[in-house]
Amino acid sequence: MDFRIEPATPEQRRPKPADESSLGFGRIYSDHMFTMRWTSDGGWGEPTVAPFSNLDLSPASLVLHYGQTIFEGLKAYRNRGRPRTVNLFRAADNAARFNSSAVRLDLPEVDPDVFVGAIEALLELDHEWIPRSHGTSLYVRPTMIATEPYIGLKSTHEALFFIITGPVGAYYPEGFNPVKITVAERYSRAGPGGLGAAKTAANYAASLKAEKEALGRGFTQVLWLDAAEHRYIEEVGSMNILFRIDGTVITPPAGDTILAGITKDSVLKLLASWDIPVAEERLTIDDVLRAQENGTLEEVFGAGTAAVISPVGALEYRGQTHHIANGGTGPLAERLFDELIGIQYGAKPDPFGWIREVAPTGASG
């Protein structure tokens, strides 16, 4: 599919951040964005890359009233060995998960080649926005929203698929240092048969109040339990969760209530290649506390696109804080983090074929 390209004029271009040490996450946006509109009658329209701008939406758009929207998150990395080359990490898997979310939200699917091609077209124009410092990358946010103006509960006949990008640093203020998490007891994130397996706005809106309360008490994130019994561990607000208990890494399986994490899948594949035992099985909070009490809980860490690997140093449940591995970073979490970012930046071999190399025209070292 041919893309319509409208490069930004010098006046439309944005100042790039001078200090890459203070990028933060999600506050700075590149010069261009991708858009493509869909109607039930005509299908997908012309894919377009144009200057970053605000969206023109009717206040009656279905997305604003009934939440029919999905999104993805992935990163582009400046290749350490070939600075003129950009690495996309598992972009095809993001495209597949995007379409899985689209099916669940009754939105149109996107051709995976268009999904990845749109990102590459953005990188062609905005490759200089990819930061060069260690631990930084260009975050890529594909999104689809229901745009049909209609006040009434129904699936949309019009949709907008768009992608924006921006340079980012560490997701958590702690960086790779251990975070503190608290178990949610009053709230639920997703129930069986609901939207928990889709990457849709409603899942994250449901978590905001609990996370705000957790932050106010000094915790970085919330660990969610199942909605039915409030016993079984599910995931943390922005990442999947893994526990190393007596030598085996245990993580809840993806399903109706848990997102199929691409970073977690990468972790499991790495662990298998290292002959480290892995079990995808349901785990209760009591199981975890019992392992902590008898000394077999060796490490807890999260896995997600934003943070990559995030060690958990403390876990609070019912007012009692349990310090994991003396509050430090476990050796397996550190090894996984080093291996993943090594592959993502091109500093280590990629035996799994996860990296898609892009060579933008005129890219500098």
C-alpha positions in Angstrom: 0.0 0.0 0.0 1.3 3.5 -0.9 1.4 6.1 1.8 0.7 9.7 1.3 3.6 11.6 2.9 3.3 15.3 4.0 6.6 16.3 5.6 6.4 19.0 8.2 7.6 22.5 7.2 10.4 24.1 9.3 7.8 26.1 11.0 5.8 23.0 12.0 8.8 21.2 13.4 9.2 21.0 17.2 12.3 21.6 19.2 14.0 18.4 20.2 14.9 18.0 23.9 18.4 19.1 24.6 18.8 17.0 27.8 18.1 13.3 27.3 18.6 12.6 31.0 15.2 14.2 31.8 13.0 12.8 29.0 10.6 11.2 31.4 7.9 9.1 29.7 5.0 10.2 27.4 5.4 14.0 27.6 7.3 14.8 24.4 6.0 14.0 20.8 7.8 13.9 17.5 7.1 16.0 14.4 4.8 13.6 12.5 1.9 11.2 13.0 0.2 8.5 10.9 -3.6 8.5 10.2 -5.9 6.2 8.3 -9.7 6.3 8.4 -12.2 3.5 8.0 -15.9 3.3 7.2 -18.1 0.2 7.2 -19.1 1.1 3.6 -15.7 1.9 2.1 -13.2 0.1 4.3 -9.8 1.6 5.0 -8.9 4.9 3.3 -5.6 6.4 2.3 -2.8 5.9 4.8 -1.2 9.3 5.5 1.9 10.6 7.3 1.6 14.3 8.1 2.7 16.8 10.8 1.6 16.1 14.3 -1.7 17.9 15.0 -4.8 17.8 17.1 -7.6 15.5 16.1 -10.9 16.9 14.7 -13.7 15.0 16.4 -17.4 15.5 16.9 -18.3 15.7 20.5 -20.8 13.0 19.7 -18.1 10.5 18.6 -18.8 7.1 20.0 -15.4 6.8 21.6 -16.1 9.7 23.9 -19.3 8.1 25.2 -18.9 4.3 25.1 -15.1 3.8 25.2 -14.7 1.9 21.9 -10.9 2.3 21.5 -7.8 0.2 21.6 -4.0 0.9 21.6 -0.6 -0.6 21.5 2.9 0.3 22.8 6.3 -0.6 21.4 9.7 1.0 21.0 12.3 1.9 18.4 15.9 1.7 19.5 19.0 3.3 18.0 21.3 0.3 17.1 24.4 0.6 19.2 26.6 -1.2 16.6 25.1 0.6 13.6 23.9 4.0 14.7 22.3 4.7 11.3 20.0 1.7 11.8 16.9 1.6 14.0 15.7 -1.5 15.8 12.0 -2.3 16.1 11.4 -5.0 18.8 8.6 -7.6 17.9 6.5 -5.1 16.0 4.7 -7.9 14.1 3.5 -9.2 17.5 2.2 -5.8 18.5 0.3 -5.8 15.2 -1.2 -9.2 16.0 -2.2 -8.1 19.5 -3.7 -4.9 18.2 -6.0 -6.9 15.9 -6.9 -9.3 18.7 -8.0 -6.2 20.7 -9.9 -4.9 17.7 -11.9 -8.1 17.4 -12.8 -7.9 21.1 -13.9 -4.3 20.9 -15.7 -4.8 17.5 -13.4 -2.5 15.6 -11.9 -3.1 12.2 -8.6 -5.0 11.9 -5.6 -3.4 10.4 -3.4 -5.2 7.8 -0.2 -6.1 9.8 2.0 -4.9 6.9 0.3 -1.5 7.0 0.7 -1.4 10.8 4.5 -2.0 10.6 4.9 0.0 7.4 3.3 3.0 9.0 5.8 2.9 11.9 8.7 2.6 9.4 7.3 5.6 7.4 7.3 7.6 10.6 10.9 6.5 11.4 11.9 7.6 8.0 10.9 11.2 8.8 11.5 11.3 12.5 14.6 9.1 13.1 16.5 12.1 14.5 13.9 12.0 17.4 15.3 8.7 18.6 17.5 9.6 21.6 21.1 8.3 21.8 21.6 8.0 25.5 21.7 4.6 27.4 18.2 3.5 28.5 16.3 5.8 26.1 14.2 5.0 23.0 11.4 6.2 20.8 8.1 5.1 22.1 5.5 4.2 19.5 1.8 4.5 20.3 -0.7 3.0 17.7 -4.3 3.8 18.6 -7.8 3.2 17.1 -10.9 5.1 18.1 -14.6 5.0 17.1 -15.3 8.3 15.4 -18.9 8.0 14.3 -21.1 10.8 15.8 -23.9 8.9 17.5 -25.4 9.1 20.9 -26.6 5.5 21.4 -25.0 2.2 22.3 -23.8 0.5 19.2 -20.6 -0.4 17.3 -19.2 2.3 15.2 -19.4 2.6 11.4 -16.4 5.0 11.3 -13.0 4.6 12.9 -9.6 6.4 13.0 -6.3 4.5 13.2 -3.4 6.8 14.2 0.2 6.5 15.4 2.2 9.0 17.4 5.8 8.7 18.7 8.0 10.4 21.2 11.4 10.0 22.9 11.3 8.4 26.3 13.6 7.5 29.2 12.8 5.3 32.2 9.1 4.6 32.8 9.3 4.5 36.6 11.1 7.2 38.6 13.2 4.4 40.2 14.6 3.4 36.8 15.8 -0.2 37.1 15.9 0.0 40.9 13.4 -2.1 42.8 9.8 -0.8 43.1 7.3 -1.1 45.9 3.8 -2.5 45.0 0.7 -3.0 47.0 -2.1 -5.5 46.5 -5.5 -4.1 45.5 -8.2 -5.4 47.9 -11.1 -2.9 47.4 -11.0 -2.7 43.6 -11.1 -5.1 40.6 -9.5 -4.5 37.2 -11.3 -7.0 35.0 -13.6 -10.0 35.2 -13.9 -13.2 33.3 -15.4 -12.6 29.8 -14.6 -8.9 30.1 -11.9 -6.8 28.5 -8.9 -7.8 30.5 -7.1 -9.5 27.6 -7.6 -6.5 25.3 -5.4 -3.4 25.3 -8.3 -1.0 25.7 -8.7 2.3 27.6 -11.3 0.9 30.0 -8.9 -1.5 31.6 -6.5 1.3 32.5 -9.2 3.8 33.6 -10.4 1.1 36.0 -7.0 1.1 37.7 -6.4 4.8 38.1 -8.1 5.4 41.5 -6.3 2.4 43.1 -3.0 3.5 41.7 -3.5 7.1 42.9 -4.2 5.9 46.4 -1.1 3.6 46.2 1.1 6.4 45.1 -0.2 8.5 48.0 1.1 5.8 50.4 4.5 5.5 48.8 3.9 2.6 46.4 4.8 2.6 42.7 2.1 0.3 41.4 -0.8 -1.9 42.3 -0.9 -5.7 42.1 -4.3 -6.9 40.9 -6.1 -10.0 42.2 -8.9 -11.8 40.4 -12.3 -10.1 40.5 -14.3 -13.2 41.7 -12.4 -14.3 44.8 -9.7 -11.7 45.3 -7.2 -14.5 45.8 -5.5 -15.2 42.5 -2.7 -13.0 41.2 -3.2 -11.4 37.8 -1.0 -8.5 36.8 0.4 -5.1 37.8 -1.2 -2.0 36.2 1.5 -1.5 33.6 3.2 -4.9 33.4 2.9 -8.6 33.8 4.2 -10.1 37.0 6.6 -13.1 37.6 7.7 -14.9 40.8 10.8 -17.0 41.2 9.9 -19.6 43.8 12.4 -22.4 44.7 14.2 -22.1 41.4 11.0 -22.0 39.2 9.7 -18.8 37.6 5.9 -18.8 38.0 3.6 -16.4 36.2 -0.2 -16.3 35.7 -1.2 -17.4 32.3 -2.8 -14.9 29.8 -6.5 -15.2 29.6 -9.8 -13.3 29.8 -8.4 -11.1 32.6 -4.7 -10.8 31.8 -3.0 -9.2 28.9 -0.8 -11.4 26.7 2.4 -9.5 27.4 5.0 -9.4 24.5 7.8 -8.6 26.9 6.7 -11.4 29.3 6.6 -13.8 26.3 10.2 -12.7 25.5 11.2 -13.4 29.1 9.7 -16.9 29.0 11.5 -17.7 25.8 14.8 -16.5 27.3 14.3 -18.5 30.4 13.6 -21.6 28.4 16.7 -21.1 26.4 18.7 -20.8 29.7 17.1 -24.1 31.0 15.5 -22.2 33.9 12.2 -23.9 34.9 9.0 -21.9 34.1 5.4 -22.5 35.0 2.4 -20.6 33.7 -0.1 -21.3 36.3 -2.6 -19.6 38.6 -1.0 -18.5 41.8 -2.7 -17.1 44.9 -1.4 -14.3 47.1 -1.3 -16.8 49.9 1.0 -19.0 47.9 3.4 -16.0 47.5 3.3 -15.1 51.2 3.8 -18.7 52.2 6.9 -18.8 49.9 8.1 -15.6 51.4 7.7 -17.0 54.9 9.5 -20.2 54.3 12.3 -18.6 52.4 11.7 -20.0 48.9 10.5 -16.7 47.3 13.7 -15.7 45.6 12.6 -12.8 43.3 9.6 -10.9 42.1 9.8 -8.8 38.9 7.5 -7.2 36.3 7.8 -7.3 32.5 6.4 -4.8 30.1 7.2 -2.7 27.1 7.5 0.6 29.1 9.7 -0.7 31.9 11.2 -3.8 30.2 12.1 -5.5 33.5 11.2 -4.0 36.9 12.4 -5.7 40.0 10.0 -5.7 43.0 11.7 -5.0 46.3 8.6 -4.8 48.5 5.1 -6.1 48.4 2.3 -4.9 50.8 -0.7 -6.9 51.6 -3.3 -6.1 54.3 -1.1 -3.5 55.9 2.0 -5.6 56.1 5.0 -5.0 53.9 7.1 -7.9 52.8 10.6 -7.2 51.6 11.6 -9.4 48.6 15.3 -10.4 48.4 16.1 -7.9 51.1 14.6 -5.2 49.0 17.3 -5.5 46.3 17.4 -6.5 42.7 17.6 -10.2 42.1 20.2 -11.7 39.8 17.7 -13.2 37.4 15.9 -9.9 36.9 19.2 -8.2 36.3 20.3 -10.9 33.8 17.0 -10.7 31.9 17.1 -6.9 31.8 20.7 -6.9 30.4 19.8 -9.5 27.9 16.6 -7.9 26.6 18.0 -4.4 26.3 21.2 -5.9 24.7 19.0 -7.5 22.0 16.9 -4.4 21.6 19.8 -2.1 21.1 21.7 -4.5 18.9 24.5 -5.0 21.4 23.8 -8.7 21.7 22.8 -11.4 19.2 19.1 -11.9 18.5 18.6 -15.7 18.2 14.8 -15.4 18.2 14.4 -13.1 15.2 12.7 -10.4 17.3 14.4 -7.4 15.8 13.3 -5.7 12.6 16.1 -3.4 11.4 15.1 -0.1 9.7 17.6 2.0 7.8 16.1 5.5 7.4 17.4 7.6 4.5 20.0 10.1 5.7 20.2 8.8 9.3 23.2 10.0 11.1 25.4 8.2 13.6 
